Amino acid sequence: MSNTEVEDTIKRLSANKYVQAVLIVNKEGQTIKSTLDESLSKKYSDLITKLVDQTIHVIREMDDEENKTNDLSFLRVRTKKHEILVAPDTDYLLIVIQDPEKS
């Protein structure tokens, strides 16, 4: 995906009135792009990357021993304050945080 396509995707997602933040994070948890300030971007990137890593571990542990091919394709976590949507890719995570009351 080109840089222009990434920017267009972030703008399109951010245009939704219920979206509070959009982040693109590498697999090490480093923020590549974000609509948040630097400190919140780092906090959310670190926490959500850990959550994704743990979720992947759980999914693989649930797989049978001989065929550990199951993988995470999408993660959705809904709390009273946030709804966190994560679309993992090979090298990056696309994270969208939105208002759960309006989504």
Gaussian input, Z-matrix of N, CA and C with variables (Angstrom, degrees):
# hf/3-21g

backbone

0 1
 N
 C     1     B1
 C     2     B2     1     A1
 N     3     B3     2     A2     1     D1
 C     4     B4     3     A3     2     D2
 C     5     B5     4     A4     3     D3
 N     6     B6     5     A5     4     D4
 C     7     B7     6     A6     5     D5
 C     8     B8     7     A7     6     D6
 N     9     B9     8     A8     7     D7
 C    10    B10     9     A9     8     D8
 C    11    B11    10    A10     9     D9
 N    12    B12    11    A11    10    D10
 C    13    B13    12    A12    11    D11
 C    14    B14    13    A13    12    D12
 N    15    B15    14    A14    13    D13
 C    16    B16    15    A15    14    D14
 C    17    B17    16    A16    15    D15
 N    18    B18    17    A17    16    D16
 C    19    B19    18    A18    17    D17
 C    20    B20    19    A19    18    D18
 N    21    B21    20    A20    19    D19
 C    22    B22    21    A21    20    D20
 C    23    B23    22    A22    21    D21
 N    24    B24    23    A23    22    D22
 C    25    B25    24    A24    23    D23
 C    26    B26    25    A25    24    D24
 N    27    B27    26    A26    25    D25
 C    28    B28    27    A27    26    D26
 C    29    B29    28    A28    27    D27
 N    30    B30    29    A29    28    D28
 C    31    B31    30    A30    29    D29
 C    32    B32    31    A31    30    D30
 N    33    B33    32    A32    31    D31
 C    34    B34    33    A33    32    D32
 C    35    B35    34    A34    33    D33
 N    36    B36    35    A35    34    D34
 C    37    B37    36    A36    35    D35
 C    38    B38    37    A37    36    D36
 N    39    B39    38    A38    37    D37
 C    40    B40    39    A39    38    D38
 C    41    B41    40    A40    39    D39
 N    42    B42    41    A41    40    D40
 C    43    B43    42    A42    41    D41
 C    44    B44    43    A43    42    D42
 N    45    B45    44    A44    43    D43
 C    46    B46    45    A45    44    D44
 C    47    B47    46    A46    45    D45
 N    48    B48    47    A47    46    D46
 C    49    B49    48    A48    47    D47
 C    50    B50    49    A49    48    D48
 N    51    B51    50    A50    49    D49
 C    52    B52    51    A51    50    D50
 C    53    B53    52    A52    51    D51
 N    54    B54    53    A53    52    D52
 C    55    B55    54    A54    53    D53
 C    56    B56    55    A55    54    D54
 N    57    B57    56    A56    55    D55
 C    58    B58    57    A57    56    D56
 C    59    B59    58    A58    57    D57
 N    60    B60    59    A59    58    D58
 C    61    B61    60    A60    59    D59
 C    62    B62    61    A61    60    D60
 N    63    B63    62    A62    61    D61
 C    64    B64    63    A63    62    D62
 C    65    B65    64    A64    63    D63
 N    66    B66    65    A65    64    D64
 C    67    B67    66    A66    65    D65
 C    68    B68    67    A67    66    D66
 N    69    B69    68    A68    67    D67
 C    70    B70    69    A69    68    D68
 C    71    B71    70    A70    69    D69
 N    72    B72    71    A71    70    D70
 C    73    B73    72    A72    71    D71
 C    74    B74    73    A73    72    D72
 N    75    B75    74    A74    73    D73
 C    76    B76    75    A75    74    D74
 C    77    B77    76    A76    75    D75
 N    78    B78    77    A77    76    D76
 C    79    B79    78    A78    77    D77
 C    80    B80    79    A79    78    D78
 N    81    B81    80    A80    79    D79
 C    82    B82    81    A81    80    D80
 C    83    B83    82    A82    81    D81
 N    84    B84    83    A83    82    D82
 C    85    B85    84    A84    83    D83
 C    86    B86    85    A85    84    D84
 N    87    B87    86    A86    85    D85
 C    88    B88    87    A87    86    D86
 C    89    B89    88    A88    87    D87
 N    90    B90    89    A89    88    D88
 C    91    B91    90    A90    89    D89
 C    92    B92    91    A91    90    D90
 N    93    B93    92    A92    91    D91
 C    94    B94    93    A93    92    D92
 C    95    B95    94    A94    93    D93
 N    96    B96    95    A95    94    D94
 C    97    B97    96    A96    95    D95
 C    98    B98    97    A97    96    D96
 N    99    B99    98    A98    97    D97
 C   100   B100    99    A99    98    D98
 C   101   B101   100   A100    99    D99
 N   102   B102   101   A101   100   D100
 C   103   B103   102   A102   101   D101
 C   104   B104   103   A103   102   D102
 N   105   B105   104   A104   103   D103
 C   106   B106   105   A105   104   D104
 C   107   B107   106   A106   105   D105
 N   108   B108   107   A107   106   D106
 C   109   B109   108   A108   107   D107
 C   110   B110   109   A109   108   D108
 N   111   B111   110   A110   109   D109
 C   112   B112   111   A111   110   D110
 C   113   B113   112   A112   111   D111
 N   114   B114   113   A113   112   D112
 C   115   B115   114   A114   113   D113
 C   116   B116   115   A115   114   D114
 N   117   B117   116   A116   115   D115
 C   118   B118   117   A117   116   D116
 C   119   B119   118   A118   117   D117
 N   120   B120   119   A119   118   D118
 C   121   B121   120   A120   119   D119
 C   122   B122   121   A121   120   D120
 N   123   B123   122   A122   121   D121
 C   124   B124   123   A123   122   D122
 C   125   B125   124   A124   123   D123
 N   126   B126   125   A125   124   D124
 C   127   B127   126   A126   125   D125
 C   128   B128   127   A127   126   D126
 N   129   B129   128   A128   127   D127
 C   130   B130   129   A129   128   D128
 C   131   B131   130   A130   129   D129
 N   132   B132   131   A131   130   D130
 C   133   B133   132   A132   131   D131
 C   134   B134   133   A133   132   D132
 N   135   B135   134   A134   133   D133
 C   136   B136   135   A135   134   D134
 C   137   B137   136   A136   135   D135
 N   138   B138   137   A137   136   D136
 C   139   B139   138   A138   137   D137
 C   140   B140   139   A139   138   D138
 N   141   B141   140   A140   139   D139
 C   142   B142   141   A141   140   D140
 C   143   B143   142   A142   141   D141
 N   144   B144   143   A143   142   D142
 C   145   B145   144   A144   143   D143
 C   146   B146   145   A145   144   D144
 N   147   B147   146   A146   145   D145
 C   148   B148   147   A147   146   D146
 C   149   B149   148   A148   147   D147
 N   150   B150   149   A149   148   D148
 C   151   B151   150   A150   149   D149
 C   152   B152   151   A151   150   D150
 N   153   B153   152   A152   151   D151
 C   154   B154   153   A153   152   D152
 C   155   B155   154   A154   153   D153
 N   156   B156   155   A155   154   D154
 C   157   B157   156   A156   155   D155
 C   158   B158   157   A157   156   D156
 N   159   B159   158   A158   157   D157
 C   160   B160   159   A159   158   D158
 C   161   B161   160   A160   159   D159
 N   162   B162   161   A161   160   D160
 C   163   B163   162   A162   161   D161
 C   164   B164   163   A163   162   D162
 N   165   B165   164   A164   163   D163
 C   166   B166   165   A165   164   D164
 C   167   B167   166   A166   165   D165
 N   168   B168   167   A167   166   D166
 C   169   B169   168   A168   167   D167
 C   170   B170   169   A169   168   D168
 N   171   B171   170   A170   169   D169
 C   172   B172   171   A171   170   D170
 C   173   B173   172   A172   171   D171
 N   174   B174   173   A173   172   D172
 C   175   B175   174   A174   173   D173
 C   176   B176   175   A175   174   D174
 N   177   B177   176   A176   175   D175
 C   178   B178   177   A177   176   D176
 C   179   B179   178   A178   177   D177
 N   180   B180   179   A179   178   D178
 C   181   B181   180   A180   179   D179
 C   182   B182   181   A181   180   D180
 N   183   B183   182   A182   181   D181
 C   184   B184   183   A183   182   D182
 C   185   B185   184   A184   183   D183
 N   186   B186   185   A185   184   D184
 C   187   B187   186   A186   185   D185
 C   188   B188   187   A187   186   D186
 N   189   B189   188   A188   187   D187
 C   190   B190   189   A189   188   D188
 C   191   B191   190   A190   189   D189
 N   192   B192   191   A191   190   D190
 C   193   B193   192   A192   191   D191
 C   194   B194   193   A193   192   D192
 N   195   B195   194   A194   193   D193
 C   196   B196   195   A195   194   D194
 C   197   B197   196   A196   195   D195
 N   198   B198   197   A197   196   D196
 C   199   B199   198   A198   197   D197
 C   200   B200   199   A199   198   D198
 N   201   B201   200   A200   199   D199
 C   202   B202   201   A201   200   D200
 C   203   B203   202   A202   201   D201
 N   204   B204   203   A203   202   D202
 C   205   B205   204   A204   203   D203
 C   206   B206   205   A205   204   D204
 N   207   B207   206   A206   205   D205
 C   208   B208   207   A207   206   D206
 C   209   B209   208   A208   207   D207
 N   210   B210   209   A209   208   D208
 C   211   B211   210   A210   209   D209
 C   212   B212   211   A211   210   D210
 N   213   B213   212   A212   211   D211
 C   214   B214   213   A213   212   D212
 C   215   B215   214   A214   213   D213
 N   216   B216   215   A215   214   D214
 C   217   B217   216   A216   215   D215
 C   218   B218   217   A217   216   D216
 N   219   B219   218   A218   217   D217
 C   220   B220   219   A219   218   D218
 C   221   B221   220   A220   219   D219
 N   222   B222   221   A221   220   D220
 C   223   B223   222   A222   221   D221
 C   224   B224   223   A223   222   D222
 N   225   B225   224   A224   223   D223
 C   226   B226   225   A225   224   D224
 C   227   B227   226   A226   225   D225
 N   228   B228   227   A227   226   D226
 C   229   B229   228   A228   227   D227
 C   230   B230   229   A229   228   D228
 N   231   B231   230   A230   229   D229
 C   232   B232   231   A231   230   D230
 C   233   B233   232   A232   231   D231
 N   234   B234   233   A233   232   D232
 C   235   B235   234   A234   233   D233
 C   236   B236   235   A235   234   D234
 N   237   B237   236   A236   235   D235
 C   238   B238   237   A237   236   D236
 C   239   B239   238   A238   237   D237
 N   240   B240   239   A239   238   D238
 C   241   B241   240   A240   239   D239
 C   242   B242   241   A241   240   D240
 N   243   B243   242   A242   241   D241
 C   244   B244   243   A243   242   D242
 C   245   B245   244   A244   243   D243
 N   246   B246   245   A245   244   D244
 C   247   B247   246   A246   245   D245
 C   248   B248   247   A247   246   D246
 N   249   B249   248   A248   247   D247
 C   250   B250   249   A249   248   D248
 C   251   B251   250   A250   249   D249
 N   252   B252   251   A251   250   D250
 C   253   B253   252   A252   251   D251
 C   254   B254   253   A253   252   D252
 N   255   B255   254   A254   253   D253
 C   256   B256   255   A255   254   D254
 C   257   B257   256   A256   255   D255
 N   258   B258   257   A257   256   D256
 C   259   B259   258   A258   257   D257
 C   260   B260   259   A259   258   D258
 N   261   B261   260   A260   259   D259
 C   262   B262   261   A261   260   D260
 C   263   B263   262   A262   261   D261
 N   264   B264   263   A263   262   D262
 C   265   B265   264   A264   263   D263
 C   266   B266   265   A265   264   D264
 N   267   B267   266   A266   265   D265
 C   268   B268   267   A267   266   D266
 C   269   B269   268   A268   267   D267
 N   270   B270   269   A269   268   D268
 C   271   B271   270   A270   269   D269
 C   272   B272   271   A271   270   D270
 N   273   B273   272   A272   271   D271
 C   274   B274   273   A273   272   D272
 C   275   B275   274   A274   273   D273
 N   276   B276   275   A275   274   D274
 C   277   B277   276   A276   275   D275
 C   278   B278   277   A277   276   D276
 N   279   B279   278   A278   277   D277
 C   280   B280   279   A279   278   D278
 C   281   B281   280   A280   279   D279
 N   282   B282   281   A281   280   D280
 C   283   B283   282   A282   281   D281
 C   284   B284   283   A283   282   D282
 N   285   B285   284   A284   283   D283
 C   286   B286   285   A285   284   D284
 C   287   B287   286   A286   285   D285
 N   288   B288   287   A287   286   D286
 C   289   B289   288   A288   287   D287
 C   290   B290   289   A289   288   D288
 N   291   B291   290   A290   289   D289
 C   292   B292   291   A291   290   D290
 C   293   B293   292   A292   291   D291
 N   294   B294   293   A293   292   D292
 C   295   B295   294   A294   293   D293
 C   296   B296   295   A295   294   D294
 N   297   B297   296   A296   295   D295
 C   298   B298   297   A297   296   D296
 C   299   B299   298   A298   297   D297
 N   300   B300   299   A299   298   D298
 C   301   B301   300   A300   299   D299
 C   302   B302   301   A301   300   D300
 N   303   B303   302   A302   301   D301
 C   304   B304   303   A303   302   D302
 C   305   B305   304   A304   303   D303
 N   306   B306   305   A305   304   D304
 C   307   B307   306   A306   305   D305
 C   308   B308   307   A307   306   D306

   B1=1.4457
   B2=1.5233
   B3=1.3087
   B4=1.4605
   B5=1.5290
   B6=1.3233
   B7=1.4580
   B8=1.5271
   B9=1.3235
   B10=1.4632
   B11=1.5227
   B12=1.3279
   B13=1.4671
   B14=1.5264
   B15=1.3192
   B16=1.4637
   B17=1.5236
   B18=1.3215
   B19=1.4680
   B20=1.5239
   B21=1.3244
   B22=1.4677
   B23=1.5264
   B24=1.3188
   B25=1.4643
   B26=1.5231
   B27=1.3180
   B28=1.4667
   B29=1.5240
   B30=1.3212
   B31=1.4705
   B32=1.5220
   B33=1.3223
   B34=1.4680
   B35=1.5301
   B36=1.3226
   B37=1.4612
   B38=1.5303
   B39=1.3092
   B40=1.4637
   B41=1.5218
   B42=1.3171
   B43=1.4644
   B44=1.5268
   B45=1.3285
   B46=1.4606
   B47=1.5266
   B48=1.3157
   B49=1.4644
   B50=1.5276
   B51=1.3216
   B52=1.4586
   B53=1.5252
   B54=1.3100
   B55=1.4647
   B56=1.5250
   B57=1.3223
   B58=1.4587
   B59=1.5248
   B60=1.3323
   B61=1.4661
   B62=1.5174
   B63=1.3341
   B64=1.4623
   B65=1.5218
   B66=1.3338
   B67=1.4600
   B68=1.5187
   B69=1.3110
   B70=1.4565
   B71=1.5205
   B72=1.3252
   B73=1.4579
   B74=1.5192
   B75=1.3475
   B76=1.4636
   B77=1.5228
   B78=1.3191
   B79=1.4687
   B80=1.5324
   B81=1.3275
   B82=1.4624
   B83=1.5226
   B84=1.3273
   B85=1.4582
   B86=1.5113
   B87=1.3233
   B88=1.4622
   B89=1.5259
   B90=1.3265
   B91=1.4570
   B92=1.5239
   B93=1.3214
   B94=1.4587
   B95=1.5284
   B96=1.3251
   B97=1.4706
   B98=1.5154
   B99=1.3332
   B100=1.4539
   B101=1.5187
   B102=1.3232
   B103=1.4582
   B104=1.5287
   B105=1.3265
   B106=1.4625
   B107=1.5208
   B108=1.3403
   B109=1.4566
   B110=1.5304
   B111=1.3134
   B112=1.4661
   B113=1.5302
   B114=1.3317
   B115=1.4696
   B116=1.5276
   B117=1.3247
   B118=1.4683
   B119=1.5239
   B120=1.3146
   B121=1.4654
   B122=1.5154
   B123=1.3299
   B124=1.4703
   B125=1.5247
   B126=1.3271
   B127=1.4667
   B128=1.5262
   B129=1.3339
   B130=1.4626
   B131=1.5241
   B132=1.3243
   B133=1.4669
   B134=1.5208
   B135=1.3255
   B136=1.4694
   B137=1.5290
   B138=1.3209
   B139=1.4670
   B140=1.5242
   B141=1.3122
   B142=1.4653
   B143=1.5244
   B144=1.3273
   B145=1.4646
   B146=1.5292
   B147=1.3288
   B148=1.4732
   B149=1.5244
   B150=1.3281
   B151=1.4640
   B152=1.5273
   B153=1.3219
   B154=1.4671
   B155=1.5264
   B156=1.3271
   B157=1.4691
   B158=1.5283
   B159=1.3238
   B160=1.4638
   B161=1.5272
   B162=1.3201
   B163=1.4648
   B164=1.5247
   B165=1.3246
   B166=1.4684
   B167=1.5295
   B168=1.3181
   B169=1.4675
   B170=1.5337
   B171=1.3197
   B172=1.4718
   B173=1.5225
   B174=1.3223
   B175=1.4705
   B176=1.5212
   B177=1.3114
   B178=1.4674
   B179=1.5229
   B180=1.3202
   B181=1.4634
   B182=1.5250
   B183=1.3139
   B184=1.4614
   B185=1.5264
   B186=1.3305
   B187=1.4609
   B188=1.5248
   B189=1.3155
   B190=1.4607
   B191=1.5286
   B192=1.3048
   B193=1.4651
   B194=1.5245
   B195=1.3085
   B196=1.4590
   B197=1.5238
   B198=1.3077
   B199=1.4585
   B200=1.5230
   B201=1.3078
   B202=1.4590
   B203=1.5306
   B204=1.3187
   B205=1.4642
   B206=1.5197
   B207=1.3261
   B208=1.4502
   B209=1.5250
   B210=1.3249
   B211=1.4535
   B212=1.5181
   B213=1.3074
   B214=1.4566
   B215=1.5205
   B216=1.3259
   B217=1.4629
   B218=1.5244
   B219=1.3378
   B220=1.4617
   B221=1.5193
   B222=1.3270
   B223=1.4582
   B224=1.5245
   B225=1.3191
   B226=1.4662
   B227=1.5207
   B228=1.3335
   B229=1.4562
   B230=1.5231
   B231=1.3137
   B232=1.4641
   B233=1.5278
   B234=1.3309
   B235=1.4589
   B236=1.5276
   B237=1.3092
   B238=1.4678
   B239=1.5274
   B240=1.3297
   B241=1.4637
   B242=1.5230
   B243=1.3329
   B244=1.4615
   B245=1.5190
   B246=1.3000
   B247=1.4572
   B248=1.5220
   B249=1.3193
   B250=1.4593
   B251=1.5208
   B252=1.3143
   B253=1.4599
   B254=1.5172
   B255=1.3261
   B256=1.4601
   B257=1.5218
   B258=1.3253
   B259=1.4611
   B260=1.5268
   B261=1.3352
   B262=1.4633
   B263=1.5278
   B264=1.3123
   B265=1.4548
   B266=1.5247
   B267=1.3032
   B268=1.4583
   B269=1.5269
   B270=1.3267
   B271=1.4607
   B272=1.5214
   B273=1.3305
   B274=1.4592
   B275=1.5199
   B276=1.3352
   B277=1.4583
   B278=1.5239
   B279=1.3131
   B280=1.4608
   B281=1.5175
   B282=1.3265
   B283=1.4609
   B284=1.5225
   B285=1.3217
   B286=1.4567
   B287=1.5184
   B288=1.3180
   B289=1.4580
   B290=1.5188
   B291=1.3372
   B292=1.4590
   B293=1.5204
   B294=1.3182
   B295=1.4534
   B296=1.5244
   B297=1.3362
   B298=1.4682
   B299=1.5244
   B300=1.3093
   B301=1.4603
   B302=1.5183
   B303=1.3111
   B304=1.4524
   B305=1.5148
   B306=1.3172
   B307=1.4657
   B308=1.5105
   A1=108.42
   A2=116.83
   A3=120.58
   A4=110.33
   A5=115.57
   A6=121.59
   A7=110.90
   A8=116.71
   A9=121.27
   A10=110.83
   A11=116.71
   A12=120.67
   A13=110.93
   A14=116.36
   A15=120.82
   A16=109.71
   A17=116.36
   A18=121.18
   A19=111.09
   A20=117.02
   A21=121.26
   A22=111.29
   A23=116.79
   A24=121.17
   A25=110.59
   A26=116.80
   A27=120.75
   A28=110.35
   A29=117.36
   A30=121.09
   A31=111.16
   A32=116.24
   A33=120.55
   A34=110.68
   A35=116.74
   A36=120.25
   A37=111.35
   A38=116.75
   A39=121.68
   A40=112.33
   A41=116.89
   A42=120.93
   A43=112.05
   A44=117.08
   A45=120.43
   A46=108.10
   A47=117.25
   A48=120.76
   A49=113.87
   A50=118.09
   A51=121.01
   A52=113.00
   A53=116.77
   A54=120.94
   A55=109.26
   A56=115.31
   A57=121.72
   A58=112.42
   A59=116.40
   A60=119.97
   A61=110.36
   A62=114.32
   A63=122.13
   A64=106.52
   A65=115.77
   A66=120.86
   A67=109.66
   A68=115.27
   A69=121.70
   A70=105.36
   A71=114.63
   A72=121.79
   A73=108.54
   A74=116.90
   A75=117.69
   A76=109.53
   A77=116.96
   A78=121.43
   A79=112.97
   A80=117.20
   A81=120.96
   A82=111.60
   A83=117.30
   A84=121.03
   A85=114.64
   A86=117.25
   A87=120.62
   A88=109.71
   A89=115.62
   A90=120.78
   A91=109.92
   A92=116.11
   A93=121.95
   A94=109.69
   A95=115.93
   A96=122.82
   A97=107.42
   A98=116.35
   A99=119.64
   A100=110.64
   A101=115.13
   A102=120.68
   A103=110.68
   A104=117.07
   A105=122.66
   A106=110.58
   A107=116.05
   A108=118.76
   A109=108.86
   A110=115.75
   A111=121.18
   A112=113.89
   A113=117.40
   A114=119.06
   A115=112.00
   A116=118.02
   A117=120.34
   A118=110.93
   A119=117.02
   A120=120.38
   A121=110.53
   A122=116.25
   A123=120.28
   A124=110.87
   A125=116.51
   A126=120.83
   A127=111.09
   A128=116.86
   A129=120.64
   A130=111.43
   A131=117.10
   A132=120.27
   A133=111.04
   A134=116.32
   A135=120.90
   A136=111.48
   A137=115.95
   A138=120.11
   A139=112.47
   A140=116.70
   A141=119.54
   A142=111.00
   A143=117.97
   A144=120.37
   A145=110.48
   A146=116.72
   A147=120.35
   A148=110.79
   A149=116.87
   A150=121.01
   A151=111.15
   A152=116.84
   A153=121.38
   A154=110.37
   A155=117.20
   A156=120.48
   A157=111.20
   A158=116.51
   A159=120.43
   A160=111.06
   A161=117.20
   A162=121.33
   A163=110.77
   A164=116.97
   A165=121.01
   A166=109.89
   A167=116.45
   A168=120.76
   A169=110.93
   A170=116.98
   A171=121.15
   A172=110.80
   A173=117.20
   A174=121.22
   A175=110.57
   A176=116.71
   A177=119.94
   A178=112.06
   A179=117.07
   A180=120.49
   A181=111.46
   A182=116.93
   A183=120.89
   A184=111.66
   A185=116.40
   A186=121.27
   A187=109.57
   A188=116.53
   A189=118.07
   A190=109.86
   A191=115.82
   A192=122.01
   A193=114.01
   A194=117.40
   A195=120.80
   A196=113.43
   A197=117.01
   A198=119.38
   A199=110.93
   A200=117.35
   A201=121.46
   A202=110.08
   A203=115.83
   A204=120.79
   A205=112.99
   A206=117.35
   A207=120.19
   A208=109.26
   A209=116.91
   A210=120.25
   A211=109.81
   A212=116.06
   A213=122.55
   A214=109.82
   A215=117.15
   A216=120.20
   A217=111.85
   A218=117.87
   A219=121.59
   A220=107.91
   A221=116.41
   A222=121.10
   A223=108.75
   A224=115.37
   A225=120.97
   A226=107.73
   A227=115.88
   A228=121.91
   A229=107.21
   A230=115.45
   A231=120.43
   A232=108.93
   A233=115.93
   A234=122.34
   A235=107.79
   A236=116.54
   A237=119.16
   A238=111.85
   A239=116.77
   A240=120.68
   A241=114.38
   A242=117.46
   A243=120.64
   A244=111.48
   A245=114.52
   A246=120.72
   A247=105.09
   A248=116.03
   A249=121.97
   A250=108.08
   A251=115.77
   A252=122.48
   A253=107.69
   A254=116.61
   A255=120.75
   A256=109.39
   A257=115.26
   A258=121.78
   A259=107.22
   A260=117.08
   A261=119.42
   A262=111.65
   A263=115.16
   A264=122.73
   A265=106.17
   A266=117.51
   A267=120.97
   A268=111.92
   A269=117.05
   A270=120.99
   A271=114.63
   A272=117.48
   A273=120.93
   A274=111.75
   A275=114.40
   A276=121.97
   A277=107.61
   A278=116.90
   A279=121.59
   A280=105.71
   A281=116.07
   A282=121.60
   A283=108.76
   A284=115.80
   A285=121.61
   A286=107.13
   A287=115.79
   A288=121.16
   A289=106.83
   A290=115.11
   A291=118.46
   A292=111.12
   A293=114.98
   A294=122.86
   A295=108.80
   A296=118.68
   A297=120.11
   A298=113.33
   A299=117.40
   A300=120.74
   A301=112.34
   A302=116.10
   A303=119.75
   A304=113.64
   A305=116.53
   A306=119.32
   A307=111.69
   D1=130.29
   D2=-178.37
   D3=-75.79
   D4=163.91
   D5=179.47
   D6=-60.01
   D7=-38.07
   D8=178.53
   D9=-64.44
   D10=-41.91
   D11=178.44
   D12=-64.73
   D13=-37.96
   D14=178.07
   D15=-63.61
   D16=-48.40
   D17=179.30
   D18=-60.46
   D19=-42.87
   D20=178.59
   D21=-62.52
   D22=-40.74
   D23=178.80
   D24=-64.23
   D25=-44.35
   D26=178.76
   D27=-62.14
   D28=-43.86
   D29=178.97
   D30=-63.06
   D31=-42.89
   D32=-178.91
   D33=-64.11
   D34=-45.29
   D35=178.82
   D36=-65.95
   D37=-41.86
   D38=-178.85
   D39=-66.76
   D40=-23.59
   D41=-179.66
   D42=-68.75
   D43=-20.39
   D44=176.97
   D45=-68.34
   D46=126.10
   D47=-173.15
   D48=-65.20
   D49=-16.36
   D50=-179.84
   D51=-93.20
   D52=-11.40
   D53=179.82
   D54=-77.93
   D55=125.69
   D56=-179.96
   D57=-95.88
   D58=-27.75
   D59=-178.37
   D60=-162.22
   D61=151.10
   D62=173.06
   D63=-132.23
   D64=130.97
   D65=178.82
   D66=-132.27
   D67=145.43
   D68=168.50
   D69=-119.59
   D70=124.25
   D71=-171.85
   D72=-128.07
   D73=140.26
   D74=174.99
   D75=-80.85
   D76=173.86
   D77=-174.76
   D78=-66.17
   D79=-17.12
   D80=177.58
   D81=-87.06
   D82=-1.77
   D83=178.85
   D84=90.27
   D85=9.08
   D86=179.09
   D87=-86.54
   D88=133.11
   D89=-179.88
   D90=-72.84
   D91=127.12
   D92=176.83
   D93=-95.14
   D94=-47.46
   D95=177.30
   D96=-140.81
   D97=147.17
   D98=178.88
   D99=-159.59
   D100=150.91
   D101=173.89
   D102=-96.94
   D103=3.30
   D104=179.25
   D105=-100.05
   D106=166.70
   D107=173.72
   D108=-70.40
   D109=167.17
   D110=-171.33
   D111=-60.17
   D112=-43.18
   D113=-176.89
   D114=-68.37
   D115=-42.13
   D116=177.17
   D117=-68.49
   D118=-37.45
   D119=177.34
   D120=-59.08
   D121=-46.39
   D122=179.94
   D123=-63.35
   D124=-45.53
   D125=-179.67
   D126=-59.27
   D127=-51.90
   D128=-178.24
   D129=-66.34
   D130=-40.07
   D131=178.89
   D132=-59.92
   D133=-47.48
   D134=179.94
   D135=-61.51
   D136=-50.25
   D137=-175.86
   D138=-66.20
   D139=-45.36
   D140=-176.29
   D141=-71.60
   D142=-34.90
   D143=175.75
   D144=-62.14
   D145=-42.15
   D146=176.83
   D147=-62.91
   D148=-41.65
   D149=178.41
   D150=-61.95
   D151=-44.21
   D152=179.10
   D153=-63.85
   D154=-45.49
   D155=179.12
   D156=-58.89
   D157=-44.32
   D158=179.66
   D159=-66.67
   D160=-39.03
   D161=178.20
   D162=-63.27
   D163=-43.07
   D164=177.28
   D165=-60.55
   D166=-43.23
   D167=178.40
   D168=-59.53
   D169=-46.00
   D170=179.85
   D171=-62.20
   D172=-44.75
   D173=-179.95
   D174=-60.22
   D175=-43.90
   D176=-179.61
   D177=-68.80
   D178=-34.73
   D179=177.31
   D180=-68.38
   D181=-29.39
   D182=178.72
   D183=-74.47
   D184=-22.66
   D185=177.77
   D186=-67.33
   D187=156.20
   D188=177.29
   D189=-68.96
   D190=156.88
   D191=-173.72
   D192=-61.00
   D193=-32.67
   D194=-175.23
   D195=-84.64
   D196=-19.25
   D197=-171.58
   D198=-137.32
   D199=69.39
   D200=-179.41
   D201=-84.49
   D202=70.96
   D203=-177.65
   D204=-110.72
   D205=-8.08
   D206=-179.28
   D207=-67.85
   D208=144.45
   D209=-178.60
   D210=-145.40
   D211=162.17
   D212=179.71
   D213=-77.12
   D214=127.28
   D215=177.54
   D216=-109.46
   D217=-25.75
   D218=178.61
   D219=-164.19
   D220=143.97
   D221=179.38
   D222=-130.56
   D223=131.21
   D224=178.80
   D225=-130.73
   D226=124.01
   D227=178.68
   D228=-125.34
   D229=124.67
   D230=-178.10
   D231=-116.09
   D232=125.05
   D233=175.69
   D234=-121.89
   D235=-178.07
   D236=177.82
   D237=-67.18
   D238=-31.87
   D239=-175.59
   D240=-97.67
   D241=-30.05
   D242=-173.52
   D243=-141.47
   D244=153.72
   D245=164.45
   D246=-118.91
   D247=121.41
   D248=-176.32
   D249=-107.10
   D250=123.16
   D251=179.47
   D252=-115.74
   D253=127.63
   D254=-178.23
   D255=-127.70
   D256=124.09
   D257=174.43
   D258=-112.61
   D259=102.68
   D260=-179.39
   D261=-79.41
   D262=145.29
   D263=174.45
   D264=-123.91
   D265=-177.72
   D266=-178.59
   D267=-58.35
   D268=-46.32
   D269=-174.74
   D270=-112.93
   D271=-13.84
   D272=-172.24
   D273=-136.85
   D274=162.86
   D275=171.29
   D276=-118.37
   D277=132.39
   D278=170.45
   D279=-99.13
   D280=120.12
   D281=-176.42
   D282=-118.50
   D283=129.24
   D284=175.29
   D285=-122.77
   D286=130.23
   D287=176.79
   D288=-115.20
   D289=126.13
   D290=-177.75
   D291=-134.81
   D292=168.34
   D293=178.99
   D294=-75.38
   D295=119.41
   D296=-176.39
   D297=-71.34
   D298=-22.37
   D299=-178.80
   D300=-72.93
   D301=-23.69
   D302=-173.84
   D303=-113.83
   D304=-0.92
   D305=-177.27
   D306=-91.42

